């Protein structure tokens, strides 16, 4: 039978789309959906109930009691992690912290509880999901504790709060007060623990780390020590998803909303943390279309702090999930109870974490956009060869994502990304290279947006190539990036093409 011309044309179209179909991106992975669906509201509730039952989880409380206080709580979290799967490698990271400031009124042993689910094909690359298990009761203080809160939920960034300065004696007196911390941050820890249970039943390519930090309320102490340790050990952390105060959907003013979550990153355009927050939005809303991700390009709520920040200090991509509807009056108070929060909301944010972490852990590493070492000959005479770069692709600004830091060889100029105007001088010519095993990559997507747009507006699947020419597209007024698509359809983080800022050079003048 002869095929009609129409059928032939259709056939040709199908052939074309077999290689470049939209399904090559924006794919939904069945394993990610399974993980999302297994997150249990009932279990999250039970975890928060148990956390509250310790009376207080104040880092400075009596750690020797088997049923009450910070020692009992951390041991329970450790044992729970252990019980989820023999594949979880569970440990305490113990730090002896010296007496300092008001809040650490004596030397204290601080324990972060860490559970590691080793990756199958890229175990050296880690995705972290975190929260803080310690709680705080600041005792009597002026009602309302005007925003931005009584010293912040960690006073590290502090200073904005007008709350009266408490003395070390006050903190000592308050250390054993009831501090249920159901929302701050029982909600975050419940998400971390529930995801450890669910995700440890599955295989992922990258390593997933579930972290319960201590000492957040003393000034991000547990997370800072953990981030410094990771940096010192050259740990490659692709993303930190921190969860703090993800348990209320009605604010102190009565404003409501359970269909969105704030994701804080930082204020530097195209920083690794901002790219991560774009990823959270794109992947999160793809799997959970009923939930909006508010990417807030700020470090945190004004004048307040959280455990993602110390990871940013070490050059890692890190974001904070938090509700847009906080109740300040309950924070750091005996009224931060299960009754005053919303477990369904916590479960929604936990699922958002699940799809993002699972997607990242099943995706290729973000492509590299600098010349490989030894490849020599930069353009514009910038002869320095980059020794690789971080996942975010930012030379110098952040060197901890993957494959070591980018540093100009021999003290030359800073390396420049592989983006040029092409032979014509009027095109956009992009080059890149894979950061991980090439066999795991199906192809690449070039992303483009105006400098004033928050999100990538154009996404062009270009197939399995390592360069792409966009005719008559100016590289002088647009932002460009590249991401890798895995054989399973998984998407990597975007590596933006960032040009190093021009550095001021001294000019000699003659008298
Ligand atoms: Zn908190």
Boltz pocket constraint, residues with backbone or C-beta under 6 A from the ligand:
constraints:
  - pocket:
      binder: B
      contacts: [[A, 132], [A, 153], [A, 154], [A, 184], [A, 185], [A, 216], [A, 244], [A, 245], [A, 305]]
      max_distance: 6.0
